[in-house]
Amino acid sequence: MLDNKILELLKPFRIKLYFKKLIEYLSYSILAFSIITFGVMVLSKIVPITFIWQKIAIVFLLSLIGGTIWSFYKKPTYKETAKVIDSFELKERVATSLELIGDTSDISIMQKNDTLEKLKESSLKNKIVIKPSQKILLITFTILICATLVGFIETSTYKESKQLEQSKMEIKKKEKKIDELIEKVENDKKLALKDKKEIKSNLKKLKSTINRSKDLKEAQKNLLKSKKDMKKIGKDLANKKLKNIGENLSKKEITKDLGEQLKKKGLEDIKKDTKKLENKLKNSNKEELKKSSKEMKELAESLKENKELSELLKKISQDIDEAIESGDLNKLSSKLNDIGEKLANALANDIDLGSVDELVSEIDGVISDLQNNSITNNSSKQNNQTNSESNSSNEGNDGNNQGNGQGGGGTSKNGGSGQGAGAGSGQGGGRNNTSTGIVKDYEKIFTPKNSNKNGHDAQVKVNKNNTGDSKTIQTKKLGDEAGDSIPYNEVLNSYKQSEFEKMETKEIPQAMKNVIKKYFTELE
């Protein structure tokens, strides 16, 4: 009974002691955090460290969690609590009582009663003070101030890390854009299931490679490679569709020639081939038309995936059947007018994978964004350095060119003779230093420095017929000098962006939009 009472009275002391230890461990944890922060700040001035404040915040949270976990691990026991209480002039009463737990002798009972009396004293609880060490707090505070001051020092490495941060943030945005493209492919009704899987697989690989990209340039390279792969996929899918349609058409007598032409030449001169089919149907007799109608129905069934073509073949079959039933074949001829052009358009529309072209355009847009950000980063980097200036000068000074000539003419009627000598001098020296930025992997375009400027006046003095001085004013316009270099893709992207914005504001057919997008894609 006495044992339980002693343990019950020790509980509040034990809890208070735990919180004292917790504050102590957290103080050491924050001290460790401040040392790590100082080290990271110094290191960030030598090596680029991205998202440094986020990393410091994570270290702070980890230090707090670490200190809390350690305090649980080192939770004080009853014996440790007894030692602390005995240090408050209890002369080992509490420790002795704990050792005598279970002992019911008279001396033991007397000792435990004495301990109970001492533990009930209210002043005893106030002797366990919960507050951090002032010394540790002072050291921590000093180190954190030093770390903050170091943080304000701007170095080229610090600026580089900021640019890397921007790059990584842009890359994250582009990853979200790729997720949107994957969802778009999933909802595309025109693509077959196999084709969807292949395209999605490529987009997922692209997302993975972009995520591993160190900077915008690397991400841009990965996107360019993916764009080429996507173009190839689109081309392969179109060829596969074309081959499938060609093989199906070749199986039927009425469309055999058209099918063979599709397999050989694709959609080249397709209108000529469909026109031949139109004329063939118009010139067919009743029996031939019956056979053609049957074949058209079968083709419509086998080409279900190509909706537009399948629907058109069904309609032709129905028109033939109706004409045969009514016995008015002349009416059929008028219905078959322009059927060749309609067939050509249906084939082109079914083979055209507009969704893949749109994906390529979307990827192209992502590349443009990355290029613009990359250019912005490069220009900001250049602004932090000394700008190189290009100078060109042309000078002309005194020089020496000498020439002597002597000649005698025939004697004149009056006996005169003539002799002449001439001397001329001239020297020119010029210096032309042009500094242009090197743009790798791009064609170079230059903005002329002296466009729309006049030339300069030059004055030359010569002797004329030994009679006096003559002054000649000569004006010359020098050729344009190459000025600042602009990347080819930057110029192209500017035009492309302008055209895309116009397309959004004007009513333009989707097919024409695809043609414009294709045009700009192929220019790169």
C-alpha positions as CSV (number, residue, x, y, z in Angstrom):
1,M,0.0,0.0,0.0
2,L,2.8,2.4,1.0
3,D,4.8,1.4,-2.1
4,N,1.9,2.4,-4.4
5,K,1.5,5.7,-2.6
6,I,5.2,6.5,-3.1
7,L,5.0,5.6,-6.8
8,E,1.9,7.7,-7.2
9,L,3.6,10.7,-5.7
10,L,6.7,10.2,-7.9
11,K,4.6,10.4,-11.1
12,P,4.3,14.2,-11.3
13,F,8.0,14.5,-10.5
14,R,8.8,12.0,-13.3
15,I,6.6,13.9,-15.9
16,K,8.2,17.2,-15.0
17,L,11.6,15.7,-15.2
18,Y,10.7,14.3,-18.7
19,F,9.8,17.8,-20.0
20,K,13.0,19.2,-18.5
21,K,15.0,16.6,-20.5
22,L,12.9,17.2,-23.6
23,I,13.8,20.9,-23.6
24,E,17.4,20.0,-23.0
25,Y,17.5,17.6,-26.0
26,L,15.6,20.0,-28.2
27,S,18.2,22.7,-27.3
28,Y,21.0,20.4,-28.4
29,S,19.0,19.6,-31.6
30,I,18.6,23.2,-32.5
31,L,22.3,23.8,-31.8
32,A,23.1,21.0,-34.2
33,F,20.7,22.6,-36.7
34,S,22.3,26.0,-36.4
35,I,25.8,24.4,-37.1
36,I,24.5,22.5,-40.1
37,T,22.7,25.7,-41.4
38,F,26.0,27.7,-41.1
39,G,27.8,25.0,-42.9
40,V,25.2,24.8,-45.7
41,M,25.3,28.6,-46.1
42,V,29.0,28.7,-46.5
43,L,28.9,25.7,-48.9
44,S,26.2,27.4,-51.0
45,K,28.7,30.2,-51.7
46,I,31.1,27.7,-53.2
47,V,28.8,25.1,-54.7
48,P,25.3,25.8,-56.2
49,I,22.6,24.5,-53.8
50,T,19.1,24.8,-55.1
51,F,16.0,25.5,-52.9
52,I,18.3,26.1,-49.9
53,W,15.6,27.6,-47.6
54,Q,13.4,24.6,-48.2
55,K,16.3,22.3,-47.3
56,I,17.1,24.3,-44.2
57,A,13.4,24.1,-43.1
58,I,13.5,20.3,-43.6
59,V,16.7,20.1,-41.5
60,F,15.0,22.2,-38.8
61,L,11.9,19.9,-38.7
62,L,14.1,16.8,-38.7
63,S,16.2,18.2,-35.8
64,L,13.0,18.8,-33.8
65,I,11.6,15.3,-34.6
66,G,15.0,13.8,-33.7
67,G,15.2,15.6,-30.4
68,T,11.6,14.5,-29.5
69,I,12.2,10.9,-30.4
70,W,15.5,10.9,-28.4
71,S,13.6,12.3,-25.4
72,F,11.2,9.4,-25.6
73,Y,14.1,6.9,-25.8
74,K,15.8,8.5,-22.8
75,K,12.6,8.9,-20.8
76,P,13.5,9.1,-17.0
77,T,12.8,6.0,-14.9
78,Y,11.6,6.0,-11.3
79,K,15.1,5.3,-10.1
80,E,16.5,8.3,-12.1
81,T,13.6,10.5,-10.7
82,A,14.4,9.3,-7.2
83,K,18.1,10.4,-7.6
84,V,17.1,13.8,-8.8
85,I,14.7,14.3,-5.8
86,D,17.2,13.0,-3.3
87,S,19.6,15.7,-4.6
88,F,17.2,18.2,-3.0
89,E,18.5,17.4,0.5
90,L,16.3,14.3,1.0
91,K,19.5,12.3,1.7
92,E,18.6,9.2,-0.5
93,R,15.2,8.7,1.2
94,V,13.3,8.1,-2.1
95,A,16.0,5.8,-3.6
96,T,16.0,3.7,-0.4
97,S,12.1,3.5,-0.4
98,L,12.2,2.2,-4.0
99,E,14.8,-0.5,-3.0
100,L,12.6,-1.5,-0.1
101,I,9.5,-2.1,-2.3
102,G,7.8,-5.3,-1.1
103,D,9.6,-5.2,2.3
104,T,7.0,-5.1,5.2
105,S,9.3,-4.9,8.2
106,D,8.7,-2.3,10.9
107,I,11.9,-0.4,10.0
108,S,10.9,-0.4,6.3
109,I,7.4,0.9,7.0
110,M,8.9,3.7,9.2
111,Q,11.3,4.7,6.4
112,K,8.6,4.7,3.8
113,N,6.3,6.9,5.9
114,D,9.1,9.4,6.4
115,T,9.6,9.5,2.6
116,L,5.9,10.0,2.0
117,E,5.9,13.0,4.3
118,K,8.8,14.6,2.5
119,L,7.3,14.0,-1.0
120,K,4.1,15.8,0.1
121,E,5.9,19.0,0.7
122,S,4.8,21.5,-2.0
123,S,8.1,23.3,-2.2
124,L,9.8,20.2,-3.5
125,K,8.0,20.2,-6.9
126,N,9.2,23.8,-7.6
127,K,12.8,22.7,-7.4
128,I,12.6,21.0,-10.8
129,V,12.9,24.0,-13.2
130,I,11.9,23.6,-16.9
131,K,14.0,26.0,-18.9
132,P,16.7,25.7,-21.6
133,S,20.3,26.3,-21.0
134,Q,21.2,30.0,-21.4
135,K,24.7,29.1,-22.7
136,I,23.4,26.7,-25.4
137,L,20.8,29.3,-26.5
138,L,23.4,32.0,-26.7
139,I,25.7,29.9,-28.8
140,T,22.8,28.8,-31.1
141,F,21.7,32.4,-31.6
142,T,25.2,33.6,-32.5
143,I,25.7,30.8,-35.0
144,L,22.3,31.5,-36.6
145,I,23.1,35.3,-36.9
146,C,26.4,34.3,-38.6
147,A,24.6,32.0,-41.0
148,T,22.1,34.7,-41.9
149,L,24.8,37.2,-42.6
150,V,26.6,34.7,-44.8
151,G,23.3,34.1,-46.6
152,F,23.1,37.8,-47.6
153,I,26.5,37.6,-49.4
154,E,25.8,37.3,-53.2
155,T,28.2,35.3,-55.2
156,S,28.2,34.0,-58.8
157,T,27.5,30.5,-57.4
158,Y,24.5,31.8,-55.5
159,K,23.1,33.4,-58.6
160,E,23.7,30.2,-60.5
161,S,21.7,28.2,-57.9
162,K,18.8,30.7,-58.3
163,Q,18.8,30.1,-62.1
164,L,18.9,26.3,-61.5
165,E,15.9,26.7,-59.1
166,Q,13.9,28.5,-61.9
167,S,14.9,25.8,-64.3
168,K,13.7,23.0,-62.0
169,M,10.4,24.9,-61.4
170,E,9.9,25.2,-65.1
171,I,10.7,21.5,-65.6
172,K,8.0,20.6,-62.9
173,K,5.5,22.7,-64.9
174,K,6.3,20.9,-68.1
175,E,5.9,17.5,-66.3
176,K,2.3,18.6,-65.5
177,K,1.8,19.5,-69.1
178,I,3.0,16.0,-70.2
179,D,0.4,14.5,-67.8
180,E,-2.2,16.6,-69.5
181,L,-1.0,15.2,-72.9
182,I,-1.2,11.6,-71.6
183,E,-4.8,12.2,-70.5
184,K,-5.6,13.8,-73.9
185,V,-4.3,10.7,-75.7
186,E,-6.3,8.4,-73.4
187,N,-9.5,10.3,-74.3
188,D,-8.7,10.4,-78.1
189,K,-11.4,8.4,-79.9
190,K,-9.6,8.4,-83.3
191,L,-6.5,6.5,-82.1
192,A,-6.6,2.7,-81.7
193,L,-5.8,1.1,-78.4
194,K,-2.4,-0.2,-79.5
195,D,-1.5,3.3,-80.8
196,K,-2.6,4.9,-77.6
197,K,-0.3,2.5,-75.6
198,E,2.7,3.3,-77.8
199,I,2.2,7.1,-77.6
200,K,1.5,7.0,-73.8
201,S,4.6,4.9,-73.3
202,N,6.7,7.5,-75.1
203,L,5.2,10.4,-73.2
204,K,5.9,8.6,-69.9
205,K,9.5,8.1,-70.9
206,L,9.7,11.7,-71.8
207,K,8.3,12.7,-68.4
208,S,10.9,10.5,-66.7
209,T,13.8,11.9,-68.7
210,I,12.7,15.5,-68.1
211,N,12.5,14.8,-64.4
212,R,16.1,13.7,-64.4
213,S,17.2,16.8,-66.4
214,K,19.7,19.0,-64.6
215,D,18.8,22.2,-66.4
216,L,16.6,23.7,-69.1
217,K,19.1,22.9,-71.9
218,E,19.1,19.2,-71.0
219,A,15.3,19.2,-70.8
220,Q,15.1,20.9,-74.1
221,K,17.3,18.2,-75.8
222,N,15.1,15.5,-74.3
223,L,12.0,17.3,-75.6
224,L,13.5,17.7,-79.1
225,K,14.3,14.0,-79.2
226,S,10.8,13.1,-78.0
227,K,9.3,15.4,-80.7
228,K,11.3,13.5,-83.4
229,D,10.1,10.2,-81.9
230,M,6.5,11.4,-81.9
231,K,6.8,12.5,-85.5
232,K,8.1,9.1,-86.4
233,I,5.3,7.4,-84.5
234,G,2.7,9.5,-86.4
235,K,4.3,8.7,-89.7
236,D,4.5,5.0,-88.9
237,L,0.8,4.9,-87.8
238,A,-0.3,6.8,-90.9
239,N,1.7,4.4,-93.1
240,K,0.2,1.4,-91.2
241,K,-3.3,2.7,-91.7
242,L,-2.6,3.4,-95.4
243,K,-1.2,-0.1,-95.9
244,N,-4.2,-1.7,-94.2
245,I,-6.7,0.3,-96.3
246,G,-4.8,-0.5,-99.5
247,E,-4.7,-4.2,-98.7
248,N,-8.5,-4.3,-98.0
249,L,-9.3,-2.4,-101.2
250,S,-7.0,-4.6,-103.3
251,K,-9.0,-7.7,-102.3
252,K,-12.1,-6.4,-104.2
253,E,-12.3,-6.2,-108.0
254,I,-14.0,-2.8,-108.1
255,T,-11.4,-1.1,-105.8
256,K,-8.4,-3.3,-106.8
257,D,-6.6,-0.5,-108.8
258,L,-7.2,2.1,-106.1
259,G,-5.8,-0.3,-103.4
260,E,-2.7,-1.0,-105.5
261,Q,-2.1,2.7,-106.0
262,L,-2.4,3.4,-102.3
263,K,0.1,0.7,-101.5
264,K,2.6,2.0,-104.1
265,K,2.3,5.7,-103.9
266,G,0.2,6.5,-100.8
267,L,-2.0,9.5,-101.1
268,E,0.0,11.0,-104.0
269,D,-2.3,11.6,-107.0
270,I,-5.2,10.0,-105.0
271,K,-7.8,12.2,-106.7
272,K,-6.9,10.8,-110.1
273,D,-7.3,7.2,-108.9
274,T,-10.6,7.9,-107.1
275,K,-11.9,9.7,-110.2
276,K,-11.1,6.5,-112.2
277,L,-13.2,4.5,-109.7
278,E,-16.1,7.0,-110.1
279,N,-16.0,6.7,-113.9
280,K,-15.8,2.9,-113.6
281,L,-19.0,2.8,-111.5
282,K,-20.8,5.2,-113.9
283,N,-19.9,3.1,-116.9
284,S,-20.9,-0.2,-115.2
285,N,-23.9,-2.3,-116.3
286,K,-26.6,-3.6,-113.9
287,E,-24.8,-6.9,-113.1
288,E,-21.5,-5.2,-112.5
289,L,-23.2,-2.7,-110.2
290,K,-24.8,-5.5,-108.2
291,K,-21.3,-7.0,-107.7
292,S,-19.8,-3.6,-106.8
293,S,-22.6,-2.9,-104.3
294,K,-21.9,-6.2,-102.5
295,E,-18.1,-5.5,-102.4
296,M,-18.7,-2.0,-101.1
297,K,-20.7,-3.4,-98.2
298,E,-18.0,-5.9,-97.4
299,L,-15.4,-3.2,-97.5
300,A,-17.4,-0.9,-95.3
301,E,-17.5,-3.8,-92.7
302,S,-13.8,-4.6,-92.9
303,L,-12.8,-0.9,-92.7
304,K,-14.9,0.0,-89.6
305,E,-12.0,1.6,-87.9
306,N,-11.8,4.2,-90.7
307,K,-15.2,5.7,-89.9
308,E,-15.5,8.3,-92.7
309,L,-14.4,6.0,-95.5
310,S,-16.6,3.2,-94.1
311,E,-19.7,5.5,-94.0
312,L,-19.1,6.7,-97.6
313,L,-18.7,3.1,-98.9
314,K,-22.0,2.2,-97.2
315,K,-23.7,5.2,-98.8
316,I,-22.4,4.3,-102.3
317,S,-23.7,0.7,-101.8
318,Q,-27.1,2.0,-100.8
319,D,-27.3,4.4,-103.7
320,I,-26.5,1.6,-106.1
321,D,-29.1,-0.8,-104.6
322,E,-31.7,2.0,-104.7
323,A,-30.9,2.7,-108.4
324,I,-31.1,-1.0,-109.3
325,E,-34.5,-1.4,-107.5
326,S,-36.0,1.7,-109.2
327,G,-34.4,0.8,-112.6
328,D,-33.2,4.4,-113.0
329,L,-29.5,4.1,-113.6
330,N,-29.3,7.6,-114.9
331,K,-30.2,8.9,-111.5
332,L,-27.3,6.9,-110.0
333,S,-24.9,8.6,-112.4
334,S,-25.9,12.0,-110.9
335,K,-25.6,10.7,-107.4
336,L,-22.1,9.4,-108.1
337,N,-21.0,12.9,-109.3
338,D,-18.0,14.1,-107.1
339,I,-17.9,10.7,-105.4
340,G,-14.2,10.4,-106.4
341,E,-13.3,13.7,-104.6
342,K,-15.3,12.6,-101.6
343,L,-13.5,9.2,-101.5
344,A,-10.1,11.1,-101.7
345,N,-11.1,13.4,-98.8
346,A,-12.4,10.5,-96.7
347,L,-9.1,8.6,-97.2
348,A,-7.0,11.6,-96.3
349,N,-9.1,12.4,-93.2
350,D,-9.0,8.8,-91.9
351,I,-5.3,8.5,-92.5
352,D,-4.5,12.0,-91.1
353,L,-3.6,11.6,-87.4
354,G,-4.5,15.2,-86.4
355,S,-4.2,14.2,-82.7
356,V,-0.6,13.2,-83.1
357,D,0.2,16.4,-85.0
358,E,-1.4,18.3,-82.1
359,L,0.8,16.4,-79.6
360,V,3.9,17.4,-81.7
361,S,2.6,21.0,-81.6
362,E,2.1,20.8,-77.9
363,I,5.6,19.4,-77.3
364,D,6.8,22.2,-79.7
365,G,5.1,24.7,-77.5
366,V,6.8,23.3,-74.4
367,I,10.2,23.5,-76.2
368,S,9.4,27.2,-77.1
369,D,8.7,28.0,-73.4
370,L,11.9,26.3,-72.3
371,Q,13.9,28.1,-75.0
372,N,12.4,31.5,-73.9
373,N,13.2,30.8,-70.3
374,S,16.7,29.6,-71.2
375,I,17.3,32.8,-73.2
376,T,16.0,34.9,-70.2
377,N,18.4,33.0,-67.9
378,N,21.3,33.5,-70.3
379,S,20.6,37.2,-70.7
380,S,20.4,37.7,-66.9
381,K,23.6,35.8,-66.5
382,Q,25.3,38.1,-69.1
383,N,24.0,41.2,-67.4
384,N,26.0,40.2,-64.3
385,Q,29.2,40.1,-66.3
386,T,31.0,42.9,-68.3
387,N,29.4,43.3,-71.7
388,S,31.8,43.0,-74.6
389,E,31.5,45.7,-77.1
390,S,32.3,45.5,-80.8
391,N,34.4,48.2,-82.3
392,S,35.2,48.8,-85.9
393,S,37.3,51.6,-87.3
394,N,38.9,52.5,-90.6
395,E,41.8,54.9,-90.8
396,G,43.7,56.3,-93.7
397,N,46.9,58.3,-93.2
398,D,49.9,59.5,-95.1
399,G,51.7,56.8,-96.9
400,N,54.2,56.4,-99.7
401,N,53.6,55.2,-103.2
402,Q,56.0,56.4,-105.8
403,G,55.9,56.2,-109.5
404,N,58.1,57.8,-112.1
405,G,57.4,58.2,-115.8
406,Q,59.2,59.9,-118.5
407,G,58.3,60.3,-122.2
408,G,59.2,62.3,-125.2
409,G,57.0,63.1,-128.1
410,G,57.8,64.0,-131.6
411,T,59.3,67.4,-132.2
412,S,56.7,69.9,-133.0
413,K,56.7,72.4,-135.8
414,N,58.2,74.9,-133.5
415,G,60.8,72.4,-132.2
416,G,59.3,71.8,-128.8
417,S,59.7,68.7,-126.7
418,G,57.9,67.3,-123.7
419,Q,58.9,65.4,-120.6
420,G,56.8,64.5,-117.5
421,A,57.3,63.0,-114.1
422,G,54.6,62.1,-111.5
423,A,54.7,61.1,-107.8
424,G,51.9,59.9,-105.6
425,S,51.7,58.7,-102.0
426,G,49.1,56.8,-99.9
427,Q,48.9,54.5,-97.0
428,G,45.9,53.0,-95.2
429,G,45.6,50.9,-92.0
430,G,42.4,49.6,-90.6
431,R,41.3,47.7,-87.6
432,N,37.9,45.9,-87.4
433,N,37.1,43.9,-84.3
434,T,33.7,42.4,-84.0
435,S,32.5,40.5,-81.0
436,T,29.4,38.4,-81.4
437,G,27.9,35.9,-79.1
438,I,28.3,32.2,-80.1
439,V,25.0,30.4,-80.3
440,K,25.5,26.7,-80.5
441,D,23.4,24.3,-82.5
442,Y,21.5,27.2,-84.2
443,E,21.8,29.0,-87.5
444,K,23.1,32.6,-87.0
445,I,21.1,35.7,-87.8
446,F,22.6,39.2,-87.4
447,T,21.0,42.6,-87.0
448,P,23.0,45.1,-89.1
449,K,24.6,47.8,-87.0
450,N,24.7,50.7,-89.5
451,S,21.4,50.0,-91.5
452,N,19.7,53.2,-92.7
453,K,22.9,55.3,-92.0
454,N,24.8,57.5,-94.4
455,G,28.4,57.0,-95.5
456,H,31.3,59.3,-94.8
457,D,33.0,62.1,-96.8
458,A,36.6,61.7,-97.9
459,Q,38.7,64.6,-99.3
460,V,41.6,63.9,-101.7
461,K,44.2,66.5,-102.9
462,V,45.9,66.1,-106.3
463,N,47.9,68.1,-108.8
464,K,46.2,68.8,-112.0
465,N,48.2,69.7,-115.2
466,N,50.7,71.5,-113.0
467,T,48.5,74.5,-112.9
468,G,47.2,74.4,-109.3
469,D,45.3,72.5,-106.7
470,S,42.0,70.8,-107.3
471,K,39.7,69.4,-104.6
472,T,37.5,66.3,-105.1
473,I,34.8,65.3,-102.7
474,Q,34.1,61.6,-102.7
475,T,31.2,60.0,-100.8
476,K,31.1,56.3,-100.1
477,K,28.6,54.2,-98.2
478,L,30.2,51.3,-96.5
479,G,28.6,47.9,-96.5
480,D,26.4,46.9,-93.5
481,E,28.3,45.5,-90.6
482,A,27.1,42.4,-88.8
483,G,25.7,43.4,-85.5
484,D,24.2,41.3,-82.6
485,S,23.6,37.6,-83.2
486,I,20.1,36.2,-82.6
487,P,19.4,32.4,-82.4
488,Y,17.5,31.1,-85.4
489,N,15.0,29.4,-83.1
490,E,14.3,32.6,-81.2
491,V,13.3,34.4,-84.4
492,L,11.2,31.4,-85.6
493,N,9.5,31.1,-82.2
494,S,8.6,34.7,-82.3
495,Y,6.8,34.3,-85.7
496,K,5.3,31.0,-84.6
497,Q,3.9,32.5,-81.4
498,S,2.4,35.4,-83.3
499,E,0.7,33.0,-85.8
500,F,-0.7,30.7,-83.1
501,E,-2.2,33.7,-81.3
502,K,-3.9,34.8,-84.5
503,M,-5.3,31.4,-85.0
504,E,-7.0,31.5,-81.6
505,T,-8.7,34.9,-82.4
506,K,-9.8,34.1,-86.0
507,E,-12.2,31.5,-87.3
508,I,-9.9,29.1,-89.2
509,P,-10.9,25.4,-90.1
510,Q,-9.1,22.8,-87.9
511,A,-7.5,21.2,-91.0
512,M,-5.9,24.5,-91.9
513,K,-4.7,25.0,-88.3
514,N,-3.0,21.6,-88.5
515,V,-1.3,22.6,-91.8
516,I,0.0,25.8,-90.1
517,K,1.3,23.9,-87.1
518,K,2.9,21.3,-89.3
519,Y,4.6,24.0,-91.3
520,F,6.3,25.6,-88.3
521,T,7.2,22.2,-86.9
522,E,9.0,21.2,-90.1
523,L,10.9,24.5,-90.2
524,E,12.9,23.5,-87.2
